[in-house]
Amino acid sequence: MLFIFDVGARVAQFLFSVIGFSISTVLIHGQKAGDPPPVTRGVGIADCFAILVALSGIMILIASHSSLHVRGTQVVLDFVIAATLFGLGVMMALMGRDCGSEPVALLSRNPLINKGCQSEMPPGVEYFWCGVLYHIANETTYDAEVIEGWLRKGCPLAYVDGVFQFLSATASLALAGMGVVKLLPVDPRTVEEK
């Protein structure tokens, strides 16, 4: 039963990370002409790391014979991934939520004022969408509808990306907790009774 839980959680961690990475890639691609903000790149990198850890965890489970050091390292990595993805998930979810009608209206009027868009947007939104706006303004004819359309598409993506970071982080945390339990010394008398 424990093995089934381990495999299921590890597969879930892998799938959630792959989906999150795919969404992050779409968001980064939309900002290719600008400089994608660190949080967007950070989410992509964290998802890649989570994918690798999930795959290594599945291989360790299949091998079923691993040293204490290997299992301990796996637990540490799961904890690190869980903490990282929880933090990034909060930021991505907030970015998606904060893109309401007010920032969209402000941006569509004047996206490049004062050599940037920071002064035109509420806190937390400006850094995320600067690259998107430069990309649209530099590579297409300036059109408020184009910018508004991209933001309307990008904001939900950012929010969904945050949700998948939470899911992947939850799976990682569950795996880390289970790993700690496995690393605890077993009472020989308990084994004999079984």
Secondary structure, DSSP 8 states (H G I E B T S, - for coil): -HHHHHHHHHHHHHHHHHHHHHHHHHHHHHTTTS---HHHHHHHHHHHHHHHHHHHHHHHHHH----HHHHHHHHHHHHHHHHHHHHHHHHHHHHHHT--HHHHHHHHH-TTGGGSSGGGS-TTTHHHHHHHHHHHHHHS---HHHHHHHHHHHHHHHHHHHHHHHHHHHHHHHHHHHHHHHHS---HHHHHH-
